[in-house]
Amino acid sequence: MKKIQVLGTGCPKCRKLAENAEAAAKAAGIEYSLEKVTSINDIMKFGVMLTPALAVDGVVKVCGKVPGVDEIRAILS
Amino acid sequence: MSARRTCDCSADTRTLLACSGASNVGQITNDVAKELDAAGEARFFCLAGVGGHVGGMIESVRGASQVVVLDGCPVACARKTMEAAGLTNYEYVVVTDLGVEKTHNFNLAADDLARTRAAVRAKLGPAACKP
């Protein structure tokens, strides 16, 4: 199971990233869990200083932008 | 991430990385980066995190709208740190190239700071956020 984490305090871009990540995971047909990490302290534990960010299985893949569904699907696969 | 930036999603993401080395020119990079961050012109970012290969930090730099790297001298520790992390898209300022002599005197001259500040400002583009 892929662990997808969306890092951000909950602004519209963070929410859009979560939507795209969920759509990408469903399109890829994978088993996944989606977690929204909204605490600044928890976000900082990833070393992320620029949100929104996307982590997969604990590894930060994208920072500071909202990747599209296709881009996230490629990351997941 | 400072308290005034509870969310960077819509913030200006122009980023400064300074060598912050143990010389006058290294400390000039540090002071100028702090000043420009405090003035809201760019954000000062942790070069040690990049050197330590902290994945989130490297991706944060990669995601910035613009990056300016400040080295004090031609030893170019900051530039080498960036390149070792695979980060190559940045503007670059070397303080000794601005006519400042490298010493171990940490009483930084106002004129040297001003010259460096101006050089960094000249490299900084307009504020921009990635979509």
N, CA and C atoms of all chains as a GROMACS GRO file, in nm:
protein
  624
    1MET      N    1   0.084  -0.120   0.000
    1MET     CA    2   0.000   0.000   0.000
    1MET      C    3   0.088   0.126   0.000
    2LYS      N    4   0.055   0.219  -0.089
    2LYS     CA    5   0.129   0.344  -0.094
    2LYS      C    6   0.074   0.439   0.013
    3LYS      N    7   0.166   0.501   0.083
    3LYS     CA    8   0.125   0.601   0.181
    3LYS      C    9   0.145   0.739   0.120
    4ILE      N   10   0.035   0.805   0.089
    4ILE     CA   11   0.040   0.937   0.027
    4ILE      C   12   0.013   1.041   0.135
    5GLN      N   13   0.102   1.139   0.142
    5GLN     CA   14   0.084   1.245   0.241
    5GLN      C   15   0.087   1.381   0.170
    6VAL      N   16  -0.012   1.461   0.200
    6VAL     CA   17  -0.018   1.597   0.147
    6VAL      C   18   0.019   1.691   0.261
    7LEU      N   19   0.125   1.767   0.240
    7LEU     CA   20   0.178   1.854   0.344
    7LEU      C   21   0.135   1.999   0.316
    8GLY      N   22   0.063   2.055   0.410
    8GLY     CA   23   0.017   2.193   0.393
    8GLY      C   24  -0.086   2.223   0.500
    9THR      N   25  -0.099   2.351   0.529
    9THR     CA   26  -0.183   2.387   0.642
    9THR      C   27  -0.331   2.398   0.608
   10GLY      N   28  -0.365   2.374   0.484
   10GLY     CA   29  -0.508   2.364   0.452
   10GLY      C   30  -0.562   2.474   0.363
   11CYS      N   31  -0.475   2.542   0.292
   11CYS     CA   32  -0.521   2.646   0.200
   11CYS      C   33  -0.577   2.580   0.073
   12PRO      N   34  -0.637   2.658  -0.017
   12PRO     CA   35  -0.695   2.598  -0.138
   12PRO      C   36  -0.596   2.515  -0.220
   13LYS      N   37  -0.469   2.558  -0.227
   13LYS     CA   38  -0.372   2.479  -0.304
   13LYS      C   39  -0.347   2.343  -0.239
   14CYS      N   40  -0.341   2.341  -0.107
   14CYS     CA   41  -0.322   2.214  -0.037
   14CYS      C   42  -0.441   2.121  -0.065
   15ARG      N   43  -0.560   2.178  -0.061
   15ARG     CA   44  -0.680   2.096  -0.084
   15ARG      C   45  -0.683   2.045  -0.228
   16LYS      N   46  -0.641   2.129  -0.321
   16LYS     CA   47  -0.637   2.087  -0.460
   16LYS      C   48  -0.536   1.973  -0.479
   17LEU      N   49  -0.423   1.984  -0.413
   17LEU     CA   50  -0.322   1.878  -0.422
   17LEU      C   51  -0.378   1.747  -0.367
   18ALA      N   52  -0.450   1.754  -0.258
   18ALA     CA   53  -0.508   1.632  -0.201
   18ALA      C   54  -0.610   1.572  -0.298
   19GLU      N   55  -0.689   1.657  -0.360
   19GLU     CA   56  -0.787   1.608  -0.459
   19GLU      C   57  -0.715   1.539  -0.576
   20ASN      N   58  -0.612   1.605  -0.626
   20ASN     CA   59  -0.538   1.547  -0.740
   20ASN      C   60  -0.471   1.416  -0.702
   21ALA      N   61  -0.416   1.411  -0.581
   21ALA     CA   62  -0.347   1.290  -0.536
   21ALA      C   63  -0.446   1.174  -0.526
   22GLU      N   64  -0.562   1.203  -0.474
   22GLU     CA   65  -0.663   1.098  -0.462
   22GLU      C   66  -0.709   1.050  -0.600
   23ALA      N   67  -0.730   1.145  -0.689
   23ALA     CA   68  -0.773   1.109  -0.825
   23ALA      C   69  -0.665   1.027  -0.895
   24ALA      N   70  -0.539   1.064  -0.873
   24ALA     CA   71  -0.428   0.992  -0.936
   24ALA      C   72  -0.417   0.850  -0.883
   25ALA      N   73  -0.433   0.835  -0.753
   25ALA     CA   74  -0.424   0.702  -0.692
   25ALA      C   75  -0.538   0.613  -0.741
   26LYS      N   76  -0.655   0.670  -0.752
   26LYS     CA   77  -0.769   0.592  -0.802
   26LYS      C   78  -0.748   0.554  -0.947
   27ALA      N   79  -0.698   0.650  -1.026
   27ALA     CA   80  -0.674   0.621  -1.168
   27ALA      C   81  -0.568   0.514  -1.186
   28ALA      N   82  -0.470   0.513  -1.096
   28ALA     CA   83  -0.362   0.414  -1.104
   28ALA      C   84  -0.408   0.277  -1.055
   29GLY      N   85  -0.519   0.275  -0.986
   29GLY     CA   86  -0.573   0.149  -0.936
   29GLY      C   87  -0.489   0.084  -0.828
   30ILE      N   88  -0.424   0.167  -0.748
   30ILE     CA   89  -0.337   0.113  -0.644
   30ILE      C   90  -0.406   0.120  -0.509
   31GLU      N   91  -0.356   0.040  -0.418
   31GLU     CA   92  -0.399   0.054  -0.279
   31GLU      C   93  -0.324   0.170  -0.218
   32TYR      N   94  -0.394   0.254  -0.146
   32TYR     CA   95  -0.326   0.371  -0.092
   32TYR      C   96  -0.395   0.418   0.035
   33SER      N   97  -0.319   0.495   0.111
   33SER     CA   98  -0.379   0.572   0.219
   33SER      C   99  -0.341   0.717   0.194
   34LEU      N  100  -0.432   0.807   0.226
   34LEU     CA  101  -0.406   0.950   0.204
   34LEU      C  102  -0.418   1.022   0.337
   35GLU      N  103  -0.311   1.090   0.370
   35GLU     CA  104  -0.308   1.165   0.496
   35GLU      C  105  -0.278   1.312   0.466
   36LYS      N  106  -0.352   1.399   0.531
   36LYS     CA  107  -0.322   1.542   0.521
   36LYS      C  108  -0.242   1.583   0.645
   37VAL      N  109  -0.121   1.626   0.623
   37VAL     CA  110  -0.035   1.668   0.734
   37VAL      C  111  -0.044   1.820   0.741
   38THR      N  112  -0.110   1.871   0.845
   38THR     CA  113  -0.139   2.014   0.851
   38THR      C  114  -0.060   2.087   0.960
   39SER      N  115   0.002   2.013   1.049
   39SER     CA  116   0.078   2.077   1.157
   39SER      C  117   0.212   2.125   1.103
   40ILE      N  118   0.244   2.251   1.129
   40ILE     CA  119   0.372   2.307   1.083
   40ILE      C  120   0.488   2.222   1.136
   41ASN      N  121   0.481   2.183   1.261
   41ASN     CA  122   0.592   2.104   1.318
   41ASN      C  123   0.606   1.970   1.247
   42ASP      N  124   0.494   1.908   1.214
   42ASP     CA  125   0.502   1.780   1.143
   42ASP      C  126   0.552   1.799   1.000
   43ILE      N  127   0.509   1.910   0.938
   43ILE     CA  128   0.558   1.939   0.803
   43ILE      C  129   0.709   1.961   0.805
   44MET      N  130   0.756   2.032   0.905
   44MET     CA  131   0.899   2.061   0.913
   44MET      C  132   0.983   1.936   0.934
   45LYS      N  133   0.923   1.833   0.993
   45LYS     CA  134   0.998   1.708   1.012
   45LYS      C  135   1.037   1.645   0.879
   46PHE      N  136   0.964   1.680   0.776
   46PHE     CA  137   1.001   1.631   0.642
   46PHE      C  138   1.111   1.716   0.578
   47GLY      N  139   1.147   1.825   0.643
   47GLY     CA  140   1.242   1.918   0.585
   47GLY      C  141   1.178   2.012   0.486
   48VAL      N  142   1.047   2.006   0.476
   48VAL     CA  143   0.976   2.088   0.377
   48VAL      C  144   0.960   2.230   0.430
   49MET      N  145   1.004   2.326   0.348
   49MET     CA  146   0.991   2.466   0.384
   49MET      C  147   0.901   2.539   0.287
   50LEU      N  148   0.846   2.466   0.195
   50LEU     CA  149   0.764   2.527   0.090
   50LEU      C  150   0.647   2.434   0.064
   51THR      N  151   0.528   2.484   0.090
   51THR     CA  152   0.409   2.401   0.072
   51THR      C  153   0.324   2.458  -0.041
   52PRO      N  154   0.233   2.381  -0.099
   52PRO     CA  155   0.202   2.243  -0.061
   52PRO      C  156   0.310   2.147  -0.109
   53ALA      N  157   0.316   2.033  -0.043
   53ALA     CA  158   0.414   1.932  -0.081
   53ALA      C  159   0.347   1.796  -0.079
   54LEU      N  160   0.408   1.707  -0.155
   54LEU     CA  161   0.354   1.571  -0.166
   54LEU      C  162   0.464   1.472  -0.129
   55ALA      N  163   0.433   1.382  -0.038
   55ALA     CA  164   0.526   1.275  -0.001
   55ALA      C  165   0.461   1.140  -0.029
   56VAL      N  166   0.541   1.049  -0.078
   56VAL     CA  167   0.493   0.913  -0.103
   56VAL      C  168   0.584   0.818  -0.028
   57ASP      N  169   0.523   0.736   0.057
   57ASP     CA  170   0.597   0.643   0.142
   57ASP      C  171   0.708   0.715   0.218
   58GLY      N  172   0.677   0.835   0.264
   58GLY     CA  173   0.770   0.910   0.349
   58GLY      C  174   0.875   0.990   0.276
   59VAL      N  175   0.875   0.982   0.143
   59VAL     CA  176   0.976   1.054   0.065
   59VAL      C  177   0.909   1.172  -0.005
   60VAL      N  178   0.965   1.291   0.017
   60VAL     CA  179   0.908   1.411  -0.046
   60VAL      C  180   0.936   1.408  -0.195
   61LYS      N  181   0.830   1.423  -0.273
   61LYS     CA  182   0.844   1.416  -0.419
   61LYS      C  183   0.829   1.553  -0.486
   62VAL      N  184   0.742   1.636  -0.433
   62VAL     CA  185   0.715   1.766  -0.495
   62VAL      C  186   0.694   1.868  -0.384
   63CYS      N  187   0.749   1.987  -0.405
   63CYS     CA  188   0.729   2.098  -0.311
   63CYS      C  189   0.690   2.224  -0.385
   64GLY      N  190   0.602   2.301  -0.327
   64GLY     CA  191   0.577   2.436  -0.374
   64GLY      C  192   0.491   2.448  -0.497
   65LYS      N  193   0.428   2.341  -0.538
   65LYS     CA  194   0.338   2.352  -0.652
   65LYS      C  195   0.232   2.242  -0.643
   66VAL      N  196   0.133   2.254  -0.725
   66VAL     CA  197   0.026   2.155  -0.728
   66VAL      C  198   0.039   2.076  -0.857
   67PRO      N  199   0.100   1.958  -0.851
   67PRO     CA  200   0.112   1.878  -0.973
   67PRO      C  201  -0.024   1.827  -1.018
   68GLY      N  202  -0.037   1.808  -1.148
   68GLY     CA  203  -0.161   1.756  -1.203
   68GLY      C  204  -0.178   1.608  -1.175
   69VAL      N  205  -0.295   1.558  -1.207
   69VAL     CA  206  -0.326   1.417  -1.180
   69VAL      C  207  -0.228   1.325  -1.254
   70ASP      N  208  -0.200   1.356  -1.379
   70ASP     CA  209  -0.110   1.269  -1.456
   70ASP      C  210   0.030   1.267  -1.397
   71GLU      N  211   0.076   1.383  -1.353
   71GLU     CA  212   0.210   1.390  -1.294
   71GLU      C  213   0.216   1.307  -1.165
   72ILE      N  214   0.113   1.318  -1.085
   72ILE     CA  215   0.112   1.242  -0.960
   72ILE      C  216   0.101   1.092  -0.989
   73ARG      N  217   0.022   1.060  -1.089
   73ARG     CA  218   0.009   0.919  -1.126
   73ARG      C  219   0.145   0.862  -1.166
   74ALA      N  220   0.223   0.940  -1.240
   74ALA     CA  221   0.356   0.895  -1.279
   74ALA      C  222   0.446   0.876  -1.156
   75ILE      N  223   0.431   0.966  -1.060
   75ILE     CA  224   0.510   0.954  -0.937
   75ILE      C  225   0.472   0.827  -0.861
   76LEU      N  226   0.344   0.798  -0.858
   76LEU     CA  227   0.296   0.682  -0.784
   76LEU      C  228   0.337   0.551  -0.848
   77SER      N  229   0.358   0.557  -0.980
   77SER     CA  230   0.391   0.431  -1.047
   77SER      C  231   0.542   0.418  -1.061
   78MET      N  232   1.062   2.730   0.862
   78MET     CA  233   0.938   2.803   0.836
   78MET      C  234   0.905   2.887   0.959
   79SER      N  235   0.907   3.015   0.943
   79SER     CA  236   0.887   3.101   1.058
   79SER      C  237   0.738   3.115   1.088
   80ALA      N  238   0.710   3.172   1.206
   80ALA     CA  239   0.572   3.184   1.247
   80ALA      C  240   0.492   3.273   1.153
   81ARG      N  241   0.561   3.372   1.091
   81ARG     CA  242   0.485   3.462   1.004
   81ARG      C  243   0.449   3.394   0.874
   82ARG      N  244   0.503   3.277   0.850
   82ARG     CA  245   0.466   3.204   0.730
   82ARG      C  246   0.397   3.075   0.771
   83THR      N  247   0.272   3.085   0.810
   83THR     CA  248   0.202   2.965   0.850
   83THR      C  249   0.171   2.877   0.731
   84CYS      N  250   0.166   2.937   0.613
   84CYS     CA  251   0.147   2.859   0.492
   84CYS      C  252   0.220   2.931   0.380
   85ASP      N  253   0.305   2.859   0.310
   85ASP     CA  254   0.382   2.920   0.203
   85ASP      C  255   0.316   2.902   0.067
   86CYS      N  256   0.194   2.851   0.064
   86CYS     CA  257   0.132   2.816  -0.063
   86CYS      C  258   0.114   2.936  -0.154
   87SER      N  259   0.093   3.052  -0.099
   87SER     CA  260   0.073   3.168  -0.185
   87SER      C  261   0.182   3.271  -0.164
   88ALA      N  262   0.290   3.230  -0.098
   88ALA     CA  263   0.397   3.324  -0.068
   88ALA      C  264   0.493   3.337  -0.184
   89ASP      N  265   0.564   3.448  -0.186
   89ASP     CA  266   0.674   3.464  -0.280
   89ASP      C  267   0.779   3.359  -0.244
   90THR      N  268   0.827   3.287  -0.342
   90THR     CA  269   0.919   3.177  -0.310
   90THR      C  270   1.059   3.202  -0.363
   91ARG      N  271   1.095   3.329  -0.382
   91ARG     CA  272   1.233   3.358  -0.417
   91ARG      C  273   1.321   3.323  -0.296
   92THR      N  274   1.426   3.249  -0.323
   92THR     CA  275   1.501   3.184  -0.216
   92THR      C  276   1.649   3.219  -0.221
   93LEU      N  277   1.707   3.243  -0.105
   93LEU     CA  278   1.850   3.272  -0.094
   93LEU      C  279   1.918   3.160  -0.017
   94LEU      N  280   2.031   3.116  -0.068
   94LEU     CA  281   2.115   3.022   0.006
   94LEU      C  282   2.254   3.082   0.016
   95ALA      N  283   2.305   3.090   0.138
   95ALA     CA  284   2.432   3.157   0.163
   95ALA      C  285   2.534   3.058   0.217
   96CYS      N  286   2.660   3.079   0.180
   96CYS     CA  287   2.763   2.989   0.231
   96CYS      C  288   2.783   3.008   0.380
   97SER      N  289   2.760   3.131   0.429
   97SER     CA  290   2.769   3.162   0.572
   97SER      C  291   2.902   3.118   0.632
   98GLY      N  292   3.008   3.128   0.554
   98GLY     CA  293   3.137   3.074   0.595
   98GLY      C  294   3.208   3.156   0.701
   99ALA      N  295   3.319   3.100   0.751
   99ALA     CA  296   3.392   3.158   0.864
   99ALA      C  297   3.496   3.260   0.816
  100SER      N  298   3.448   3.362   0.751
  100SER     CA  299   3.533   3.473   0.706
  100SER      C  300   3.442   3.594   0.694
  101ASN      N  301   3.503   3.710   0.670
  101ASN     CA  302   3.417   3.828   0.653
  101ASN      C  303   3.321   3.809   0.535
  102VAL      N  304   3.372   3.759   0.424
  102VAL     CA  305   3.285   3.746   0.307
  102VAL      C  306   3.176   3.639   0.327
  103GLY      N  307   3.209   3.533   0.399
  103GLY     CA  308   3.108   3.432   0.431
  103GLY      C  309   2.998   3.490   0.518
  104GLN      N  310   3.038   3.568   0.617
  104GLN     CA  311   2.938   3.628   0.707
  104GLN      C  312   2.860   3.739   0.638
  105ILE      N  313   2.922   3.802   0.540
  105ILE     CA  314   2.846   3.900   0.461
  105ILE      C  315   2.731   3.831   0.388
  106THR      N  316   2.757   3.714   0.331
  106THR     CA  317   2.648   3.641   0.264
  106THR      C  318   2.535   3.612   0.362
  107ASN      N  319   2.573   3.574   0.483
  107ASN     CA  320   2.474   3.541   0.585
  107ASN      C  321   2.392   3.664   0.625
  108ASP      N  322   2.462   3.774   0.650
  108ASP     CA  323   2.392   3.895   0.694
  108ASP      C  324   2.300   3.950   0.585
  109VAL      N  325   2.348   3.948   0.462
  109VAL     CA  326   2.265   4.000   0.353
  109VAL      C  327   2.142   3.911   0.334
  110ALA      N  328   2.160   3.781   0.343
  110ALA     CA  329   2.045   3.691   0.329
  110ALA      C  330   1.943   3.716   0.441
  111LYS      N  331   1.993   3.737   0.561
  111LYS     CA  332   1.902   3.766   0.673
  111LYS      C  333   1.827   3.898   0.651
  112GLU      N  334   1.901   3.998   0.606
  112GLU     CA  335   1.839   4.130   0.583
  112GLU      C  336   1.729   4.122   0.479
  113LEU      N  337   1.758   4.056   0.368
  113LEU     CA  338   1.660   4.051   0.259
  113LEU      C  339   1.540   3.965   0.298
  114ASP      N  340   1.564   3.866   0.380
  114ASP     CA  341   1.452   3.787   0.433
  114ASP      C  342   1.366   3.874   0.522
  115ALA      N  343   1.430   3.946   0.612
  115ALA     CA  344   1.356   4.032   0.705
  115ALA      C  345   1.278   4.140   0.631
  116ALA      N  346   1.333   4.184   0.517
  116ALA     CA  347   1.266   4.288   0.439
  116ALA      C  348   1.156   4.230   0.350
  117GLY      N  349   1.143   4.097   0.349
  117GLY     CA  350   1.039   4.034   0.269
  117GLY      C  351   1.073   4.025   0.121
  118GLU      N  352   1.199   4.045   0.087
  118GLU     CA  353   1.238   4.044  -0.054
  118GLU      C  354   1.268   3.904  -0.105
  119ALA      N  355   1.301   3.815  -0.016
  119ALA     CA  356   1.327   3.675  -0.050
  119ALA      C  357   1.328   3.599   0.081
  120ARG      N  358   1.336   3.468   0.073
  120ARG     CA  359   1.344   3.394   0.199
  120ARG      C  360   1.480   3.327   0.207
  121PHE      N  361   1.537   3.334   0.324
  121PHE     CA  362   1.668   3.274   0.351
  121PHE      C  363   1.646   3.127   0.380
  122PHE      N  364   1.719   3.042   0.311
  122PHE     CA  365   1.696   2.899   0.324
  122PHE      C  366   1.824   2.831   0.371
  123CYS      N  367   1.809   2.712   0.426
  123CYS     CA  368   1.917   2.643   0.496
  123CYS      C  369   2.004   2.560   0.400
  124LEU      N  370   2.122   2.612   0.373
  124LEU     CA  371   2.214   2.539   0.284
  124LEU      C  372   2.260   2.408   0.348
  125ALA      N  373   2.269   2.406   0.481
  125ALA     CA  374   2.311   2.283   0.549
  125ALA      C  375   2.213   2.170   0.523
  126GLY      N  376   2.085   2.204   0.513
  126GLY     CA  377   1.985   2.101   0.483
  126GLY      C  378   2.005   2.043   0.344
  127VAL      N  379   2.045   2.127   0.252
  127VAL     CA  380   2.074   2.079   0.116
  127VAL      C  381   2.199   1.991   0.121
  128GLY      N  382   2.301   2.040   0.193
  128GLY     CA  383   2.426   1.963   0.204
  128GLY      C  384   2.405   1.831   0.276
  129GLY      N  385   2.308   1.829   0.368
  129GLY     CA  386   2.278   1.706   0.441
  129GLY      C  387   2.185   1.614   0.365
  130HIS      N  388   2.153   1.652   0.242
  130HIS     CA  389   2.067   1.571   0.154
  130HIS      C  390   1.933   1.540   0.220
  131VAL      N  391   1.877   1.639   0.288
  131VAL     CA  392   1.742   1.626   0.343
  131VAL      C  393   1.645   1.643   0.225
  132GLY      N  394   1.575   1.536   0.194
  132GLY     CA  395   1.496   1.533   0.071
  132GLY      C  396   1.396   1.647   0.060
  133GLY      N  397   1.326   1.675   0.170
  133GLY     CA  398   1.226   1.781   0.167
  133GLY      C  399   1.288   1.916   0.143
  134MET      N  400   1.408   1.936   0.193
  134MET     CA  401   1.474   2.065   0.174
  134MET      C  402   1.521   2.080   0.030
  135ILE      N  403   1.574   1.974  -0.024
  135ILE     CA  404   1.617   1.981  -0.165
  135ILE      C  405   1.498   2.007  -0.255
  136GLU      N  406   1.388   1.939  -0.229
  136GLU     CA  407   1.268   1.961  -0.312
  136GLU      C  408   1.210   2.100  -0.290
  137SER      N  409   1.224   2.153  -0.168
  137SER     CA  410   1.177   2.290  -0.144
  137SER      C  411   1.256   2.390  -0.226
  138VAL      N  412   1.386   2.369  -0.237
  138VAL     CA  413   1.468   2.459  -0.320
  138VAL      C  414   1.430   2.441  -0.467
  139ARG      N  415   1.413   2.316  -0.507
  139ARG     CA  416   1.376   2.290  -0.647
  139ARG      C  417   1.242   2.356  -0.682
  140GLY      N  418   1.154   2.364  -0.583
  140GLY     CA  419   1.021   2.419  -0.607
  140GLY      C  420   1.014   2.570  -0.598
  141ALA      N  421   1.123   2.636  -0.562
  141ALA     CA  422   1.121   2.781  -0.547
  141ALA      C  423   1.106   2.848  -0.682
  142SER      N  424   1.044   2.966  -0.680
  142SER     CA  425   1.025   3.039  -0.807
  142SER      C  426   1.157   3.092  -0.859
  143GLN      N  427   1.249   3.124  -0.771
  143GLN     CA  428   1.383   3.167  -0.811
  143GLN      C  429   1.478   3.140  -0.696
  144VAL      N  430   1.601   3.105  -0.729
  144VAL     CA  431   1.703   3.077  -0.628
  144VAL      C  432   1.826   3.161  -0.658
  145VAL      N  433   1.877   3.228  -0.555
  145VAL     CA  434   2.005   3.297  -0.566
  145VAL      C  435   2.099   3.237  -0.462
  146VAL      N  436   2.215   3.191  -0.508
  146VAL     CA  437   2.316   3.131  -0.421
  146VAL      C  438   2.426   3.233  -0.398
  147LEU      N  439   2.463   3.250  -0.271
  147LEU     CA  440   2.566   3.348  -0.234
  147LEU      C  441   2.688   3.274  -0.180
  148ASP      N  442   2.800   3.291  -0.248
  148ASP     CA  443   2.927   3.241  -0.195
  148ASP      C  444   3.012   3.360  -0.155
  149GLY      N  445   3.092   3.341  -0.050
  149GLY     CA  446   3.181   3.448  -0.010
  149GLY      C  447   3.302   3.460  -0.099
  150CYS      N  448   3.354   3.347  -0.141
  150CYS     CA  449   3.483   3.348  -0.212
  150CYS      C  450   3.484   3.240  -0.320
  151PRO      N  451   3.587   3.237  -0.399
  151PRO     CA  452   3.590   3.141  -0.512
  151PRO      C  453   3.603   2.994  -0.472
  152VAL      N  454   3.622   2.966  -0.345
  152VAL     CA  455   3.621   2.825  -0.304
  152VAL      C  456   3.485   2.763  -0.338
  153ALA      N  457   3.381   2.847  -0.336
  153ALA     CA  458   3.249   2.811  -0.390
  153ALA      C  459   3.183   2.694  -0.319
  154CYS      N  460   3.190   2.694  -0.187
  154CYS     CA  461   3.129   2.584  -0.110
  154CYS      C  462   2.978   2.575  -0.134
  155ALA      N  463   2.912   2.690  -0.140
  155ALA     CA  464   2.766   2.686  -0.161
  155ALA      C  465   2.733   2.630  -0.298
  156ARG      N  466   2.805   2.677  -0.399
  156ARG     CA  467   2.777   2.626  -0.534
  156ARG      C  468   2.803   2.475  -0.541
  157LYS      N  469   2.910   2.430  -0.479
  157LYS     CA  470   2.941   2.287  -0.482
  157LYS      C  471   2.837   2.206  -0.405
  158THR      N  472   2.786   2.264  -0.297
  158THR     CA  473   2.680   2.196  -0.220
  158THR      C  474   2.555   2.181  -0.305
  159MET      N  475   2.520   2.287  -0.376
  159MET     CA  476   2.403   2.281  -0.465
  159MET      C  477   2.422   2.175  -0.572
  160GLU      N  478   2.536   2.176  -0.633
  160GLU     CA  479   2.558   2.084  -0.745
  160GLU      C  480   2.563   1.940  -0.697
  161ALA      N  481   2.616   1.918  -0.578
  161ALA     CA  482   2.619   1.781  -0.524
  161ALA      C  483   2.478   1.729  -0.499
  162ALA      N  484   2.384   1.822  -0.478
  162ALA     CA  485   2.244   1.784  -0.456
  162ALA      C  486   2.165   1.781  -0.586
  163GLY      N  487   2.232   1.808  -0.697
  163GLY     CA  488   2.164   1.805  -0.826
  163GLY      C  489   2.085   1.929  -0.856
  164LEU      N  490   2.114   2.039  -0.785
  164LEU     CA  491   2.043   2.165  -0.807
  164LEU      C  492   2.131   2.257  -0.890
  165THR      N  493   2.086   2.288  -1.009
  165THR     CA  494   2.170   2.366  -1.100
  165THR      C  495   2.103   2.493  -1.152
  166ASN      N  496   1.976   2.510  -1.120
  166ASN     CA  497   1.902   2.625  -1.175
  166ASN      C  498   1.899   2.739  -1.072
  167TYR      N  499   2.001   2.824  -1.077
  167TYR     CA  500   2.006   2.933  -0.981
  167TYR      C  501   2.093   3.047  -1.033
  168GLU      N  502   2.068   3.164  -0.976
  168GLU     CA  503   2.156   3.279  -0.998
  168GLU      C  504   2.268   3.272  -0.896
  169TYR      N  505   2.377   3.345  -0.923
  169TYR     CA  506   2.495   3.324  -0.840
  169TYR      C  507   2.567   3.455  -0.813
  170VAL      N  508   2.606   3.475  -0.687
  170VAL     CA  509   2.682   3.593  -0.647
  170VAL      C  510   2.802   3.547  -0.564
  171VAL      N  511   2.921   3.600  -0.596
  171VAL     CA  512   3.041   3.574  -0.516
  171VAL      C  513   3.089   3.708  -0.462
  172VAL      N  514   3.100   3.717  -0.331
  172VAL     CA  515   3.130   3.847  -0.268
  172VAL      C  516   3.268   3.898  -0.309
  173THR      N  517   3.366   3.813  -0.317
  173THR     CA  518   3.501   3.862  -0.355
  173THR      C  519   3.502   3.915  -0.498
  174ASP      N  520   3.410   3.868  -0.582
  174ASP     CA  521   3.400   3.922  -0.718
  174ASP      C  522   3.352   4.066  -0.718
  175LEU      N  523   3.296   4.110  -0.604
  175LEU     CA  524   3.247   4.247  -0.594
  175LEU      C  525   3.356   4.341  -0.542
  176GLY      N  526   3.476   4.288  -0.527
  176GLY     CA  527   3.587   4.371  -0.484
  176GLY      C  528   3.610   4.371  -0.334
  177VAL      N  529   3.550   4.276  -0.263
  177VAL     CA  530   3.569   4.267  -0.119
  177VAL      C  531   3.681   4.166  -0.091
  178GLU      N  532   3.779   4.209  -0.014
  178GLU     CA  533   3.891   4.119   0.017
  178GLU      C  534   3.851   4.024   0.129
  179LYS      N  535   3.889   3.898   0.114
  179LYS     CA  536   3.855   3.797   0.215
  179LYS      C  537   3.952   3.808   0.334
  180THR      N  538   3.894   3.820   0.454
  180THR     CA  539   3.975   3.826   0.577
  180THR      C  540   3.906   3.742   0.684
  181HIS      N  541   3.970   3.737   0.801
  181HIS     CA  542   3.907   3.669   0.915
  181HIS      C  543   3.855   3.771   1.016
  182ASN      N  544   3.830   3.890   0.968
  182ASN     CA  545   3.776   3.997   1.052
  182ASN      C  546   3.624   3.999   1.040
  183PHE      N  547   3.558   3.973   1.150
  183PHE     CA  548   3.411   3.963   1.145
  183PHE      C  549   3.341   4.094   1.174
  184ASN      N  550   3.416   4.202   1.183
  184ASN     CA  551   3.353   4.335   1.190
  184ASN      C  552   3.324   4.377   1.047
  185LEU      N  553   3.205   4.348   1.003
  185LEU     CA  554   3.172   4.365   0.861
  185LEU      C  555   3.153   4.511   0.825
  186ALA      N  556   3.210   4.549   0.712
  186ALA     CA  557   3.202   4.689   0.668
  186ALA      C  558   3.067   4.715   0.604
  187ALA      N  559   3.008   4.827   0.640
  187ALA     CA  560   2.876   4.863   0.587
  187ALA      C  561   2.879   4.872   0.435
  188ASP      N  562   2.988   4.923   0.382
  188ASP     CA  563   2.998   4.937   0.236
  188ASP      C  564   3.001   4.800   0.168
  189ASP      N  565   3.070   4.705   0.230
  189ASP     CA  566   3.075   4.569   0.172
  189ASP      C  567   2.937   4.503   0.176
  190LEU      N  568   2.867   4.525   0.286
  190LEU     CA  569   2.731   4.471   0.296
  190LEU      C  570   2.640   4.534   0.190
  191ALA      N  571   2.652   4.665   0.175
  191ALA     CA  572   2.566   4.735   0.079
  191ALA      C  573   2.594   4.688  -0.064
  192ARG      N  574   2.722   4.670  -0.095
  192ARG     CA  575   2.759   4.626  -0.230
  192ARG      C  576   2.702   4.487  -0.258
  193THR      N  577   2.711   4.401  -0.159
  193THR     CA  578   2.660   4.265  -0.177
  193THR      C  579   2.508   4.265  -0.186
  194ARG      N  580   2.446   4.346  -0.100
  194ARG     CA  581   2.299   4.355  -0.101
  194ARG      C  582   2.251   4.399  -0.239
  195ALA      N  583   2.319   4.497  -0.295
  195ALA     CA  584   2.279   4.547  -0.427
  195ALA      C  585   2.298   4.440  -0.535
  196ALA      N  586   2.406   4.364  -0.524
  196ALA     CA  587   2.431   4.259  -0.624
  196ALA      C  588   2.324   4.150  -0.617
  197VAL      N  589   2.283   4.116  -0.496
  197VAL     CA  590   2.180   4.012  -0.481
  197VAL      C  591   2.046   4.065  -0.531
  198ARG      N  592   2.017   4.190  -0.497
  198ARG     CA  593   1.891   4.249  -0.546
  198ARG      C  594   1.887   4.251  -0.698
  199ALA      N  595   2.001   4.276  -0.759
  199ALA     CA  596   2.005   4.280  -0.906
  199ALA      C  597   1.976   4.143  -0.966
  200LYS      N  598   2.008   4.038  -0.892
  200LYS     CA  599   1.982   3.902  -0.941
  200LYS      C  600   1.838   3.859  -0.917
  201LEU      N  601   1.778   3.915  -0.812
  201LEU     CA  602   1.641   3.874  -0.778
  201LEU      C  603   1.544   3.927  -0.882
  202GLY      N  604   1.465   3.841  -0.933
  202GLY     CA  605   1.361   3.884  -1.027
  202GLY      C  606   1.238   3.930  -0.951
  203PRO      N  607   1.132   3.959  -1.024
  203PRO     CA  608   1.009   4.001  -0.959
  203PRO      C  609   0.946   3.886  -0.881
  204ALA      N  610   0.870   3.923  -0.783
  204ALA     CA  611   0.801   3.822  -0.702
  204ALA      C  612   0.712   3.737  -0.790
  205ALA      N  613   0.716   3.607  -0.765
  205ALA     CA  614   0.633   3.516  -0.845
  205ALA      C  615   0.602   3.392  -0.765
  206CYS      N  616   0.484   3.341  -0.784
  206CYS     CA  617   0.446   3.216  -0.719
  206CYS      C  618   0.420   3.112  -0.826
  207LYS      N  619   0.460   2.990  -0.796
  207LYS     CA  620   0.429   2.883  -0.891
  207LYS      C  621   0.281   2.846  -0.879
  208PRO      N  622   0.219   2.808  -0.988
  208PRO     CA  623   0.077   2.771  -0.981
  208PRO      C  624   0.059   2.643  -0.901
   0.00000   0.00000   0.00000
